[in-house]
Amino acid sequence: MDAINFVTDARTGKPKGFAFVEMASDEEAQQAMGTLNGTLLLGRPLKVSEANTQQPRERRDLAESEGNGERNRQ
């Protein structure tokens, strides 16, 4: 394994429940996916797969969304 990046919520700093792992080789990555996918961690099954390229999207203003909390809950 070369690197790991735990994804956190920008506002709270809490983990979002997933991470990205960079492996040294494609073979090592395939072996990790085959070995770990579906195994239980703290009673929950892991989903281990190759990351997909995400399309750029417009960033939401966090301050604006916090002010609309009542409207968002309806």
trRosetta pair geometry for C-beta under 8 A, 3 or more apart (Angstrom, degrees):
i j d omega theta_ij theta_ji phi_ij phi_ji
1 4 6.7 10 168 -49 127 98
1 21 6.0 -53 -142 -174 111 110
1 22 7.3 108 -169 79 66 54
1 23 6.0 -54 -110 -108 52 61
1 24 7.2 -94 -63 -22 8 87
1 28 7.8 -158 -65 149 49 131
1 32 7.9 91 -79 -87 96 153
2 22 4.4 -58 68 105 108 100
2 23 6.3 129 4 -156 95 8
2 24 5.4 137 -50 -71 102 65
3 21 7.3 173 90 -154 51 46
3 22 4.3 22 49 38 89 116
4 19 5.8 15 -176 162 94 131
4 20 7.2 163 -155 86 49 50
4 21 5.0 -10 -105 -106 81 76
4 22 7.5 -143 -67 20 39 71
5 19 6.1 165 83 -165 47 81
5 20 4.6 -4 56 57 103 96
5 21 7.8 -163 23 -72 67 37
6 15 5.7 -52 170 -119 114 108
6 19 4.6 -38 -101 -103 54 110
7 15 7.0 92 80 -156 54 68
7 16 4.7 -42 107 36 101 120
7 18 5.6 3 35 78 122 77
7 19 6.2 -168 0 -97 79 46
7 20 7.2 75 -43 -10 102 90
8 12 7.9 -131 170 81 92 73
8 13 5.5 0 164 -164 133 39
8 14 6.3 161 -155 82 89 22
8 15 5.5 -59 -100 -95 75 42
8 16 6.4 -179 -118 -17 19 85
9 12 4.5 21 88 43 127 92
9 13 6.6 -50 70 2 78 15
9 14 5.2 10 25 54 115 75
9 15 7.8 36 -6 96 81 2
9 16 5.9 129 -52 -70 75 90
10 62 6.8 -128 98 -73 118 146
11 62 5.6 173 -79 -158 112 139
11 66 7.9 155 -135 -70 146 118
20 51 5.9 18 -126 -69 107 144
21 32 7.5 -108 102 137 141 158
23 26 7.7 124 90 -89 121 19
23 28 4.5 -171 173 98 123 108
23 29 3.9 -177 40 -69 150 84
23 32 6.3 -160 -89 8 140 141
24 28 5.4 45 54 28 83 158
25 28 4.6 98 56 5 82 102
25 29 7.0 -144 96 -5 45 86
26 29 5.5 -55 -149 37 34 113
26 30 6.3 36 154 -20 68 105
27 30 5.8 -53 -147 36 30 111
27 31 6.4 31 154 -18 63 107
28 31 5.8 -54 -148 37 30 113
28 32 6.4 31 153 -19 64 106
29 32 5.8 -55 -148 36 31 111
29 33 6.3 30 155 -18 65 106
29 50 7.2 67 155 -95 128 90
30 33 5.8 -54 -146 37 30 111
30 34 6.3 27 157 -16 64 110
31 34 5.9 -59 -147 40 28 109
31 35 6.0 20 159 -14 65 114
32 35 5.9 -62 -140 42 26 106
32 36 5.7 -4 173 5 67 120
32 48 6.7 -122 133 169 83 143
33 36 6.7 -69 -127 49 18 91
33 37 5.5 25 178 -33 62 117
33 48 4.9 -167 -128 123 61 105
33 49 6.3 79 -139 -103 120 33
33 50 7.1 -27 -85 -45 150 72
34 37 6.7 -36 -118 21 15 109
35 39 7.7 -3 142 -29 60 134
36 39 5.4 -80 -157 20 49 122
36 46 5.6 -49 158 96 92 144
36 48 4.5 67 93 -19 105 160
37 46 6.5 -122 -125 101 31 91
37 47 6.6 27 -141 -149 82 36
37 48 4.2 -120 -76 48 75 93
37 49 7.0 72 -103 -59 125 69
38 45 5.4 -24 -149 -163 42 114
38 46 6.8 -46 15 63 13 72
38 47 7.9 54 -60 -95 48 49
39 45 7.1 141 74 -145 22 66
39 46 5.4 -1 61 28 74 114
40 43 6.1 0 -175 -120 115 14
40 44 6.6 133 -150 61 72 23
40 45 5.8 -47 -91 -87 61 53
40 46 7.5 -175 -104 -10 12 82
41 44 6.1 -38 67 65 69 78
41 45 7.9 94 19 -141 74 12
41 46 5.4 59 0 -55 116 104
54 57 7.8 -65 158 -9 103 102
60 64 7.3 -126 172 65 82 111
60 65 5.8 43 151 -42 124 130
61 64 4.0 61 90 10 112 115
61 65 6.8 163 87 -13 60 84
62 65 5.9 -59 -146 38 34 107
62 66 6.4 36 156 -24 67 105
63 66 5.9 -53 -150 31 31 113
63 67 6.8 30 154 -18 62 106
64 67 6.0 -59 -157 33 32 111
64 68 6.9 14 154 -7 64 112
65 68 5.9 -67 -150 43 36 104
65 69 8.0 79 150 -66 60 64
65 72 7.2 52 -169 -59 82 149
66 69 6.3 -3 -172 -47 42 103
68 71 4.7 -50 -176 46 88 114
68 72 5.5 93 121 -30 90 100
69 72 5.7 -60 -143 37 29 111
69 73 6.5 28 161 -24 65 107
70 73 6.1 -59 -154 28 30 110
70 74 7.5 40 152 -35 60 96
71 74 6.2 -43 -164 6 38 115
